[in-house]
Amino acid sequence: MTVTDLPAVPVQLASWPTPLEHAPRLAEAIGLGAGDLWLKRDDLTGLAGGGNKIRKLEWTLAAALADGADTIVTTGAPQSNHARLTAAAAARVGLDAVLVFPGNKPEGAPAGNLLLDAMLGAEIVWAGDTGSDASVVDVAEAVAQRLRSQRRRPALIPFGGSNAVGAHGYRLAGVELLGQLSSTDVVVCAVGSGGTMAGLVAGLGVNRVLGVHTGAVADPRATVGRLLCEMGEEVDPESLRIRMDQVGDGYETLTDSAYSALTTAAQAGGIILDPVYTARAFAGLTAEVAQGHLRPGTSVVFLASGGLPGLFGHEGVRSADWT
Ligand SMILES: *Cc1c(COP(=O)(O)O)cnc(C)c1O
């Protein structure tokens, strides 16, 4: 079964609302006025290290439970925060979780999210050197088929939890944010699988959301546009604000500007970003200010979307010079 219908109520997995914090030193460090920058702390969503995927899982898991599922099957990169949080959410509500990753099991002790996935009791299936995202999905379908033949009831949640049901969680996050700061001019978020940005656009309107492409999908404008369409929103994909300049050598590498963002956020805010998503998003915000597209006096909200465990499983971070 595929989760498509919006359930009546979500599964509660966190305490809402997440905090909205002023960040005056960080604002000045990137050329904004001291009063201009807030952090929306969606890294503080509680469950198993927290992160943005919880808002989506509250809805996708509710849909799976309503359909009578006993097992959740999902896919992602080996350091997927979504996979870790799916395992945690499944454990909390008493479902089994199967996580399908590309490639082969890494040598040595598991690090970062993979360690937590194991601790959370998820079954991990390595898809092997298949080469494409589509073939990982094929392996997930085969896992679901195997489970059905064992009279289990699997529910497939897509990569990143991004379908119209999951993205609904971020539509509500947009509404939550306006309750905290009605003068919000722009929210800056990372774009991975796209559900976070799509939901925020649905909740806040296209002009108030700036996405930063991380390289997780081929065409983020098309991906976010399609999700909005599935959510019943009429938004011209061309009108989406997405920065494309932070991908560098690819999703899993640590770019120079992400390295700078990690150190700036740590040293001017005491905030630890993650190397894949929030460091790229913060680097995109920094560039947006430096290029004069965001001026002092604008109310900017940066979505701190989590990912701290991924930092400890990231080769580029572990081998970078932090002295
Ligand atoms: C997945 C993820 C994102 C991106 O969210 P999408 O909805 O997949 O675009 C941002 N930040 C972190 C830490 C994530 O794990």
The ligand as a Tripos MOL2 file, in Angstrom:
@<TRIPOS>MOLECULE
LIG
   15    15     1     0     0
SMALL
NO_CHARGES

@<TRIPOS>ATOM
      1 C1         15.8350   15.8730    5.1630 C.3       1 LIG1
      2 C2         16.4570   17.0790    5.7480 C.ar      1 LIG1
      3 C3         16.2350   18.3540    5.2060 C.ar      1 LIG1
      4 C4         15.4740   18.5760    3.9340 C.3       1 LIG1
      5 O1         14.1100   18.3120    4.0450 O.3       1 LIG1
      6 P1         13.2930   17.7720    2.7840 P.3       1 LIG1
      7 O2         11.8940   17.8310    3.2230 O.co2     1 LIG1
      8 O3         13.7860   16.3830    2.5100 O.co2     1 LIG1
      9 O4         13.5860   18.6600    1.6350 O.co2     1 LIG1
     10 C5         16.7720   19.4440    5.8480 C.ar      1 LIG1
     11 N1         17.5180   19.2980    6.9520 N.ar      1 LIG1
     12 C6         17.7820   18.0870    7.4980 C.ar      1 LIG1
     13 C7         18.6550   18.0190    8.6860 C.3       1 LIG1
     14 C8         17.2530   16.9370    6.9170 C.ar      1 LIG1
     15 O5         17.5130   15.7420    7.4650 O.3       1 LIG1
@<TRIPOS>BOND
     1     1     2 1
     2     2     3 ar
     3     2    14 ar
     4     3     4 1
     5     3    10 ar
     6     4     5 1
     7     5     6 1
     8     6     7 2
     9     6     8 1
    10     6     9 1
    11    10    11 ar
    12    11    12 ar
    13    12    13 1
    14    12    14 ar
    15    14    15 1
@<TRIPOS>SUBSTRUCTURE
     1 LIG1         1 GROUP 0 **** ****
